[in-house]
Amino acid sequence: MDNGKQKILVILNKKSQCGVNEFGENILSALAHSNKYDFVKAACGSLKEYKELKKQHQPAIILFNYYPSVMPWVVTRIAPRVFRNNIYNKKEVHIGIIHEATQAAADTAIKPAGKYFFNKNKSLHNTIFDYYIAPDPTLLLQNPVVFKTGRLVPAYNNSYPVPATPVIGSFGLATYNKGFELIVKKVQEEFDEAIIRINMPVADAMKEGAAYAKELSAKCTAALYKKGVQLEITHDFLSHDGVLDFIAKNSINVFLYQDYSERGLSSTIDYALAVQRPIAVSKSRMFRHILNAKPSVCIDDLSLKQIMHNGTAPLEVYRKEWSAANLVWEYERIIGAVLTKEANKHISKKRITKRIRSRMRRLFSLPDKSITWLRNTNKVTEDLLDVDHSTIYQPVQLSTGDRFNRILDNAARALYKPAIDKLFELVPRTMAKKIPEANVQQAFVFDTVYRHLAQYNHPRILCVGSYEDTASMGLLKMGYPVEEIDPMMNYFLQEYYTRPTTEKASYNIIFSTSVIEHDPHDQSFIECIYGLLAPGGIAVITCDYNDQWKPDEPKPIEDERFYTKKDLQERLLSYMPGCTLVDEPEWDCPNPDFNYIGKYQYTFATFVVKKNY
């Protein structure tokens, strides 16, 4: 029966004993609850079957749960036809899930178009699809045809008691570099009595899978030397529920992969998070999405006993973030964005309204790395490798006449020099890349946020536009739990606001450094900040400012506008009922002292408000 929803055909591999296929099945189980689209499962093993499925369902979009080794017919059968038949102008749209979602793979994925269809190595692997979805929350979104989602933590109620004798468990296909034998050794280093349970099914994708599984079992058995430690190894390919039941009975689940190359994320963590037991991992890049847990869950940092003692608290943030509700929202957002792009692809330039153009730019342009010098690198900074909880900062000494709502001019640069110096101490690499005259913005935000932290008990802090924002990085370096959103990393503010698990009226401090002037819809930007701010909370915002500027006058191409006193005092405040400026503003600036690229003269202003109710 036609339910009125647009149909999305999801192509899965026919083989069931496959981790990629299990991933696809789990995603589909969540997407079945979508209220916007009808996601239809299609097990497919050939071009002929694919054509029949297309004809039967006539989908708007075809989503491939694609991996080369388990779906080779896609690259050998579909891709050449895409090129020969100029299928770029086809009715349906192809989206591929990138399972080996590395930053390099995401950055180089391209559409199949004309002479650029083949890369210099004659490879079709990254040119098959129109768009790509990477299930990797750590990716930077630097490619306009690549989207990303969080992971999917299955719903599970763990009713099993914690074992009296420590039970250390692990699971995964019997493939190279899983480190199962290292688990046996590690447990014996710390425990005199324990049970080790490992489930390692044979990997169908490996020609020598059965032989290697036997060899790996022998290595584990050979590593056992303590009488009080028992080892149980099974090779059954467990069902989805079977895996969850298996690891739910363990005291802790341990994954010590020895593959340190740039790889996609391991799905084992999705299952392990679901059962709400402690998790210990190696520093393999396949676990990079949980390596920032506090306290650490990495065996290089803490012992198994310490990680077990810390329990599941370090992992709760991930379990909450990667819920089924959030994943459905992510896919609906991506599908909607793709359909918008495709619908507007053939509209003539004359017919594209300003609203459509701004919407398309928001959805399908590269995140603007020039936004007041916050996003000017393609690499994740190394400045945050080590957190220093003991670092000391003494806020700037403000006199009676100093305001929080003010102009950030040369006088402010002198006043906030100690904060600038502190940021150079905390995040020197990133600060060195900034335009020196603009650093006063981050310094002001850093100092203002820091001096207000003491007003709140365990404050929730949100940075809007956080990619390489040195104020946010400095606070993180000092150990403060700043939550970050940025289109380069995850979301636009307006997207984040609609996410199912986003808690409204919950943040004590929200800050944003020179981002608002780049948003085509600053009203919704401010309304979202207002909606997220808790009663008694403060918002700290800086912006590009020129009180003499008129909408038809020149401005940097990156900016939607310059702000004026009227904008700040009347228009923006009107979007925040119940909020007031924290002090009497001083926004007079007849002679702006900042010049950008020798062409635009303006300055920076601050907008600091408190939510009273």
Sequence and secondary structure as in RCSB ss.txt:
>XXXX:A:sequence
MDNGKQKILVILNKKSQCGVNEFGENILSALAHSNKYDFVKAACGSLKEYKELKKQHQPAIILFNYYPSVMPWVV
TRIAPRVFRNNIYNKKEVHIGIIHEATQAAADTAIKPAGKYFFNKNKSLHNTIFDYYIAPDPTLLLQNPVVFKTG
RLVPAYNNSYPVPATPVIGSFGLATYNKGFELIVKKVQEEFDEAIIRINMPVADAMKEGAAYAKELSAKCTAALY
KKGVQLEITHDFLSHDGVLDFIAKNSINVFLYQDYSERGLSSTIDYALAVQRPIAVSKSRMFRHILNAKPSVCID
DLSLKQIMHNGTAPLEVYRKEWSAANLVWEYERIIGAVLTKEANKHISKKRITKRIRSRMRRLFSLPDKSITWLR
NTNKVTEDLLDVDHSTIYQPVQLSTGDRFNRILDNAARALYKPAIDKLFELVPRTMAKKIPEANVQQAFVFDTVY
RHLAQYNHPRILCVGSYEDTASMGLLKMGYPVEEIDPMMNYFLQEYYTRPTTEKASYNIIFSTSVIEHDPHDQSF
IECIYGLLAPGGIAVITCDYNDQWKPDEPKPIEDERFYTKKDLQERLLSYMPGCTLVDEPEWDCPNPDFNYIGKY
QYTFATFVVKKNY
>XXXX:A:secstr
   SSEEEEEEE S SS HHHHHHHHHHHHHTT SSEEEEEEE  SHHHHHHHHHHH  SEEEE   TTT HHII
IIIHHHHHHTTGGG SSEEEEE SS  HHHHHH     GGGSS TT   TTSS SEEEE  TT     TTEEE  
         S   SS EEEEE  S TT  HHHHHHHHHHH SSEEEEEE    TTSTTHHHHHHHHHHHHHHT  
 TTEEEEEE     HHHHHHHHHTSSEEEE     SS    THHHHHHHTT  EEE S GGGTTTTT SS  BTT
TS HHHHHHHTTGGGHHHHHHT HHHHHHHHHHHHHHHHHHHHHTTS GGG  HHHHHHHHHHHS   TTGGGSS
  SS  STTSS  TT         TT  SSBB SHHHHHHTHHHHHHHHHHSHHHHHTS GGGHHHHHHHHHHHH
HHGGGSSS  EEEES TT HHHHHHHHTT  EEEE TTTS  HHHHHHSTT  TT EEEEEEES GGG S HHHH
HHHHHHHEEEEEEEEEEEEE TT  TTS   TT S  B HHIIIIIIHHTSTTEEESS  B   SS  EEETTTE
EEEEEEEEEEE  
